[in-house]
Structures are given as structure tokens and as C-alpha cells.
Amino acid sequence: MLQIQTSINDVTMPVFIFPHEERNTCIVSIPDMNFSLEYSRTLSEADQAEEIVLHLFNVMDEAECEAVARDITRATSTK
């Protein structure tokens, strides 16, 4: 499991990322936002970011969604 930090509304929050090998997915959790998501690891980095933004858009504005998605995809693309 990976743990990274991201900033949401100027508050630093932990993000937990679990690469699920058997399902070929990533499970992302932001406990401070009561948010979690599972997406396919077969998606391109851009499509992964888009998937994250689509789900985060329900809880924050678009600019912050994109910043958080960028943080997550950067962390998963290097692992």
C-alpha cells in the first residue's frame, strides 16, 4: 500500500492507495473526506486521472479534483 499526501481546501490529507493485483485495480481512499474509489490499472494515466476527477467532482470543485487526481496518478505511475 502506498500513502501520499494531497492538499484539499488548503488542508493536507493522507491518501492511501492499494494496488489490487488479482483484480488489476487500484483502490484509493481519502479517509478525511470519507471517500474511496476503485479503478482499473489498465487505463492510461490520463484516463485514470479522468476517472478520479469524475468521482471527486461530487465532493469538491474541479480545480481541486484535478490537483488530487494528478497527485494520485503521479504516485501510481512511478510504482
N, C-alpha and C positions, 0 to 999 in steps of 0.2 A: 504494500500500500504506500502511496505517495502522500505527503502532506505538504501543501504550499500555502502561501498567504495571498490574499487578494484584498482590495480596498473597495468597500461598498458604502456609499454615503459618507466618505471620509473616515470610515471605521475599518481597521484591519481585522480580517476574519480568517480563520483557518478553513481550508478546503481539503477534503480527503478524497483521494482518487484511488479506486481499486480496479486494476485490470483483471477482469474475469476471463481467464484463459480458456476454460471449457466452452463458454458461450461466445468468445471473441468480442467481448464488450468492455466498456469502461463504466463503472458506477461512480458517480460524483455525488458528494454530499457536502452541503454547507449547513452544518447544524445550527449556527446562529440565525439563519434565515428559514430554518425548518424546510429545507429544500434538498431534493435528491433527484437524480436523473440517471438513466442507463441508456447508452448509445453504442452503436456498432463501431468497432475499431477498424472495420473495412472501409469506412467513409474516408474521403480525403480530409486533410486538415481543415480546409475551408468549409467543407460540409459538416464536419464535427463542430466547428465554431458556430455555424448557422443553426444546427440542432440545439446547441446550448442556448443561444440567443432566443430562439423561439420559445423555449421553456422558461427562461428567466424573465422574458418580457411581461409575464403575468405579475411579477413582483417588484420590478424596478424599471427605470427608464432605459431607452435604447442605448444611449451612450455608455451607461454603466454595464448593461448587458454585454456589449461588445468588448469592454475592457476585461470583464471577468472571463468571458469566453476566450479571449486572447491569452490570459494568464493560464487557463486550464489547458488549452491546446498546445501552448509552448511547453508546458511541463510534460505532457504525454507524448509529444513528438520527439523528445530527447531521450525517452526511457525505452 
